[in-house]
Amino acid sequence: MGEIIVMRVKNRKLWTVLDIVIVLAIGLGCALTDLATLTPPPTPTATPAPPTVTPTPLPPIVTPVPGAAFDESAATQALQSRIIAVYKAVSPSVVNITNRSYAYSIFGQAIPQEGSGSGFVYDTDGHIITNYHVIENAEELLVTFSDGQVHEAEVVGVDAKNDLAVIRVEAEADLPAPLLLGDSSALEVGQFVLAIGNPFGLEQTLTTGVISALGRVIESEEGFIGEAIQTDAAINPGNSGGPLLDLNGHVVGVNSQIVSPSGASAGIGFAVSVDTVKRVVVELIARGYYPHPWVGTEMTALTPSIADWFRKAGMDIPVDTGLLVLKVARGGPADVAGIRGGDRMVRMGRYQVPVGGDIIVAIDGQPVTDMETWTIYLETQKAVGDPVQITVLRAGREQVIPVILEEQPAGR
């Protein structure tokens, strides 16, 4: 049985020497333009509002009338017409993103390496939404539109934790219309969805499916992404950053990952929800980054076996689940509020572990049993400056400690 792989769906190509020779030969008759260095622009002083977009009229979907004869053929034709109309209206605003960087051979020759993914137009200022992993480590970025136009792009803002990024091309009058953002909180399992992107470099590919599940938690390079949408619409390498759409042509998610034993679509794909996108993208444009709420603790999740190990080490652990506070950041929110970290060290295998700290068992009255639950609650329900009520066990007694969330410092 093949190994099941959870993968981010970006195409990646390592250029061979033959590729380089061909490119150089073609380049003899072409003038090459230097691409912009990928550095975020200066931080604006105000947070822009999401763009207002006029929707494209779409044909109606046939809805059965109680007591009336149902025309299956007409319903099928209406659904087909709707999908075609959505594709025609939306696809010009879906782009192919080429991420180019360089490696060097033992002889010092520069070897171009290319990755490709998808994205879509967010506003009339030329901002494009995609995944962070699509543009990660790029030295050059190119955006190709459906009509063949190619634009150089610069990075505006990134958020690795939510796997989102905003890049920008110079706004021109003939850029496609921005896509409308929907409401992922109103989605239902079984609802039809469409994915448009560039799988395996095949531009403007449409796939269809349904929402398979809601509220999934997927891993990013720096944590967990909550509110993710699971779909069986075919998502393959190159689809990353493209839109997941409802039948109104509204973006309900940004395609990001698949679970697959082969590396290609196995009918299990995940998209970052549009509610997450709306929360993050405005900040990326305004600040260049997303301000994540921060408590200022280092913790480890307790399980029955870990709790039993700590008990054997002489620590009083009255519960089998929760988050054991190992350290608190000096001057951070938890430290200011009075949450305590470990006060002595014990050896756990090859490691020295701080013990004796508080055990967090709930936040705002909601039980916490693992880091995933803790992180998702803070990311989806709270913002910097919000108060939270953290319930801890200390010396066997339960206490509720109020904490004011701060912005997570860089590098933490």
C-alpha positions in Angstrom: 0.0 0.0 0.0 1.4 3.4 -1.0 2.1 6.0 1.6 -0.6 8.7 2.0 0.9 12.1 1.5 -0.5 15.5 2.6 1.0 17.9 0.1 0.7 21.5 -0.9 -0.2 21.7 -4.5 2.4 23.8 -6.3 4.1 22.6 -9.5 7.8 22.6 -9.2 10.3 22.3 -12.1 14.0 22.1 -12.0 15.5 23.3 -15.2 18.0 21.0 -17.0 21.0 22.1 -18.9 19.0 21.5 -22.1 16.2 23.8 -20.8 18.8 26.5 -20.2 20.4 26.1 -23.7 16.9 26.4 -25.3 16.0 29.5 -23.2 19.4 31.1 -24.1 18.8 30.4 -27.8 15.4 31.9 -27.7 16.7 34.8 -25.7 19.1 35.8 -28.5 16.3 37.5 -30.2 14.5 38.8 -27.2 15.2 41.6 -24.7 14.8 40.4 -21.2 13.4 42.7 -18.6 14.8 42.8 -15.1 12.2 41.7 -12.5 11.6 43.6 -9.3 13.2 42.5 -6.1 10.7 40.8 -3.9 10.6 43.2 -0.9 7.4 44.3 0.7 6.5 48.0 0.1 6.4 50.5 2.9 3.5 49.9 5.4 0.4 52.1 4.6 -1.0 54.0 7.5 -4.6 52.9 7.0 -6.2 49.5 6.6 -8.1 49.4 3.2 -11.6 48.2 3.0 -12.4 45.1 0.9 -13.1 46.0 -2.7 -16.7 46.5 -3.9 -17.3 44.4 -7.1 -20.4 44.4 -9.3 -21.4 40.7 -9.9 -21.9 39.3 -13.4 -25.5 38.2 -14.1 -25.8 34.4 -14.2 -28.6 32.1 -15.5 -31.0 30.8 -12.9 -30.8 27.3 -11.4 -34.0 25.2 -11.8 -35.6 24.6 -8.4 -38.3 21.8 -8.1 -41.7 23.2 -7.4 -43.7 21.1 -4.8 -46.5 19.1 -6.6 -45.2 20.0 -10.1 -43.7 17.6 -12.5 -39.9 17.7 -12.4 -38.1 18.0 -15.7 -34.7 16.3 -15.0 -33.4 17.2 -18.4 -34.2 20.9 -17.9 -32.6 20.9 -14.5 -29.4 19.2 -15.8 -29.2 21.7 -18.6 -29.8 24.6 -16.2 -27.0 23.4 -13.9 -24.6 22.9 -16.9 -25.4 26.4 -18.2 -24.8 27.8 -14.7 -21.3 26.2 -14.5 -20.4 27.4 -18.0 -21.6 30.9 -17.1 -19.5 31.0 -13.9 -16.5 29.7 -15.7 -16.8 32.4 -18.5 -17.3 35.1 -15.9 -14.6 34.1 -13.5 -11.8 32.4 -15.4 -10.3 35.7 -16.9 -9.6 36.8 -13.3 -7.7 33.5 -12.4 -4.0 33.8 -13.1 -1.0 31.5 -13.4 1.9 32.5 -11.1 5.5 31.5 -11.9 7.9 31.5 -9.0 11.5 31.6 -10.2 14.6 31.2 -8.1 18.2 30.1 -8.8 20.5 27.3 -7.6 24.1 27.0 -8.6 26.1 24.1 -9.9 29.5 23.0 -8.6 30.9 25.1 -11.5 29.1 28.2 -10.4 26.5 28.1 -13.2 23.1 29.5 -12.3 20.4 26.9 -12.7 16.8 28.4 -12.8 14.2 26.6 -10.7 10.6 27.2 -11.4 7.4 26.5 -9.4 3.9 27.4 -10.6 0.6 27.9 -8.9 -2.6 29.9 -9.3 -4.1 33.1 -7.9 -7.0 35.5 -8.6 -7.6 39.2 -8.9 -8.7 40.8 -5.6 -9.2 44.4 -6.4 -8.7 47.1 -9.1 -5.3 48.1 -7.7 -3.7 44.9 -9.1 -3.6 42.9 -5.9 -3.7 39.1 -6.4 -4.4 36.5 -3.7 -2.5 33.2 -3.7 -1.0 30.8 -1.2 2.2 31.6 0.7 3.8 28.4 -0.5 3.3 29.4 -4.1 5.5 32.5 -3.8 7.8 31.3 -1.0 11.5 32.0 -1.6 10.8 33.5 -5.0 13.5 35.7 -6.5 11.3 36.6 -9.5 7.5 36.4 -9.9 5.6 36.4 -13.2 1.8 36.5 -13.5 0.2 35.2 -16.6 -3.4 36.2 -17.4 -5.9 34.1 -19.5 -5.3 36.4 -22.5 -1.6 35.7 -22.5 -0.5 39.0 -20.9 2.5 38.5 -18.6 3.2 40.9 -15.8 6.0 41.2 -13.3 4.8 41.1 -9.7 6.0 42.2 -6.3 5.2 40.7 -2.9 2.9 42.9 -0.8 2.3 40.7 2.2 2.6 37.1 3.4 1.2 35.0 6.2 2.9 31.6 6.4 0.7 30.4 9.3 -2.5 30.8 7.2 -0.7 29.9 3.9 -1.8 33.1 2.3 0.0 35.8 0.3 -0.9 39.0 -1.6 1.2 40.0 -4.6 0.7 42.9 -6.9 1.0 43.7 -10.6 0.9 47.3 -12.0 -2.8 48.1 -12.3 -4.0 48.8 -15.8 -7.4 49.6 -17.3 -7.5 46.2 -19.1 -6.9 44.0 -16.0 -9.8 41.5 -15.4 -12.5 42.3 -12.9 -11.8 41.4 -9.2 -13.7 38.3 -7.9 -16.4 38.5 -5.4 -15.7 37.0 -2.0 -18.5 34.9 -0.5 -19.3 33.8 3.0 -17.9 30.5 4.1 -20.0 30.4 7.3 -23.1 30.0 5.1 -21.7 26.9 3.3 -23.2 23.4 3.6 -21.9 19.9 3.0 -23.1 18.7 -0.3 -23.1 22.1 -2.0 -21.7 22.3 -5.5 -18.3 24.0 -5.9 -15.9 24.7 -8.7 -12.2 25.0 -8.8 -10.3 26.9 -11.4 -6.5 26.9 -11.7 -3.4 25.7 -13.5 -2.9 22.0 -12.5 0.4 20.6 -13.9 0.7 23.9 -15.9 -2.6 23.4 -17.8 -3.9 26.9 -17.6 -7.6 27.8 -17.0 -8.6 24.2 -16.0 -12.1 23.8 -14.4 -13.0 21.0 -12.1 -16.2 20.5 -10.2 -17.3 18.7 -7.1 -19.1 19.2 -3.8 -18.1 20.4 -0.3 -17.2 17.2 1.5 -16.7 18.6 5.0 -16.4 21.9 6.8 -14.4 23.1 9.7 -11.4 20.9 8.9 -8.0 21.7 10.5 -5.0 21.5 8.2 -1.3 22.1 8.9 0.6 25.0 7.5 4.4 25.5 7.6 4.0 27.4 10.9 1.0 26.0 12.6 -2.6 25.1 12.0 -5.3 26.5 9.7 -8.8 26.2 11.0 -12.1 26.6 9.2 -10.7 24.7 6.2 -13.0 23.4 3.5 -12.7 19.8 2.3 -13.8 19.1 -1.3 -13.7 16.3 -3.9 -13.3 18.7 -6.8 -10.0 17.6 -8.4 -7.1 19.7 -7.1 -3.6 18.9 -8.3 -0.1 20.4 -8.2 -0.5 23.9 -9.8 -4.0 24.5 -8.3 -2.5 26.1 -5.2 -3.8 29.6 -4.7 -6.7 29.3 -7.1 -10.3 30.0 -6.1 -12.8 27.5 -4.9 -16.2 28.9 -6.1 -19.9 28.5 -5.4 -22.5 28.5 -8.2 -22.9 32.2 -7.9 -19.2 32.7 -8.9 -18.3 33.8 -5.4 -14.9 32.8 -3.9 -15.5 30.5 -0.9 -12.0 29.3 -0.4 -8.4 29.3 -1.7 -7.2 25.9 -2.8 -4.2 24.8 -0.8 -3.6 21.1 -0.1 -4.5 17.6 -1.0 -4.2 14.2 0.7 -3.0 11.7 -1.8 -1.0 8.4 -2.0 0.2 9.3 -5.5 0.8 13.1 -5.4 -2.2 13.7 -7.7 -5.9 14.2 -6.8 -7.5 11.4 -4.8 -10.7 13.3 -4.2 -9.5 14.9 -0.9 -8.6 18.5 -1.3 -8.6 21.4 1.2 -9.1 25.1 0.7 -8.4 28.0 3.1 -11.9 29.4 3.9 -12.8 32.7 2.5 -13.7 34.0 6.0 -10.0 33.4 6.9 -9.0 35.1 3.6 -11.1 38.2 4.4 -9.7 38.5 7.9 -6.0 38.1 6.7 -5.8 39.8 3.3 -6.8 43.2 4.4 -4.0 43.2 6.9 -1.5 41.9 4.4 -2.2 44.8 2.1 -2.1 47.3 5.0 0.8 46.0 7.0 2.6 43.4 4.9 1.9 40.8 7.5 -1.0 39.5 9.7 -0.9 40.4 13.4 -1.5 37.0 15.2 -2.8 37.1 18.8 -0.3 35.9 21.3 -0.4 34.8 24.9 3.3 34.4 25.5 3.6 30.8 26.7 5.6 27.7 25.7 3.4 24.6 26.4 3.2 20.9 25.9 0.0 19.0 25.5 -0.7 16.4 28.1 -1.9 12.9 27.3 -2.5 10.1 29.8 0.9 8.6 29.1 2.7 11.9 29.4 0.8 12.8 32.5 1.7 9.5 34.1 5.4 10.1 33.2 5.4 13.5 35.0 3.7 11.9 38.0 6.5 9.3 38.2 9.0 12.3 38.0 7.3 13.6 41.2 5.1 16.2 39.7 1.5 16.7 40.8 -0.6 16.2 37.7 -4.3 16.0 38.6 -5.6 15.6 35.0 -4.7 13.5 32.0 -5.3 16.3 29.4 -4.6 20.0 29.1 -1.6 22.2 28.3 1.3 22.2 30.7 3.0 25.6 30.8 6.7 25.1 30.4 7.8 28.8 30.1 6.3 32.2 29.9 7.8 35.0 27.9 9.2 37.7 30.3 6.9 40.8 30.1 4.5 39.0 27.8 0.7 38.8 28.3 0.8 35.6 30.4 3.6 36.8 32.5 1.9 40.1 33.2 -1.4 38.3 34.1 0.4 35.9 36.5 0.4 32.6 34.6 3.4 30.5 35.8 5.8 28.4 34.0 8.0 25.6 35.3 10.1 26.1 38.4 12.4 23.1 38.2 13.9 20.8 35.5 13.5 17.1 35.1 15.1 14.8 32.5 12.7 13.3 29.9 14.9 11.0 27.8 17.6 13.2 26.3 15.8 16.4 27.2 15.6 18.6 30.3 11.9 19.7 30.7 10.7 22.5 33.0 7.9 21.3 35.3 5.8 22.7 38.1 4.0 25.2 35.9 0.3 25.9 35.5 -1.9 23.5 33.5 -4.3 25.3 31.2 -7.6 23.4 30.9 -9.9 26.0 29.3 -10.0 29.3 27.4 -13.1 31.5 27.7 -14.8 28.5 29.3 -14.1 26.1 26.4 -12.1 23.0 27.3 -8.5 22.8 25.8 -6.9 19.4 25.4 -4.3 20.0 22.7 -2.3 22.7 20.9 -4.5 22.5 17.9 -7.6 23.5 19.8 -5.8 26.3 21.5 -4.3 27.7 18.3 -7.5 27.5 16.2 -9.5 29.2 18.9 -7.1 32.1 19.2 -6.7 32.5 15.4 -10.4 32.3 14.4 -12.2 33.8 17.4 -9.8 36.4 18.8 -7.7 39.3 17.7 -4.8 41.4 19.1 -6.1 43.4 22.1 -8.9 41.1 23.0 -9.3 39.8 26.5 -9.4 36.0 27.2 -10.2 34.1 30.4 -7.7 31.3 30.9 -8.6 28.6 33.3 -5.6 26.9 35.0 -4.9 24.3 37.5 -2.3 25.3 40.1 -1.5 23.1 43.1 -4.6 21.1 42.3 -6.9 24.2 42.5 -8.7 25.8 39.5 -8.2 29.5 38.8 -9.5 31.8 36.1 -6.9 34.3 35.0 -7.8 37.2 32.6 -5.2 37.9 29.9 -5.1 40.6 27.3 -3.8 39.3 23.9 -0.8 41.0 22.3 0.7 40.9 18.8 2.9 37.9 18.3 6.5 39.1 18.0 8.4 38.3 14.9 10.3 35.0 15.0 8.0 33.4 17.7 
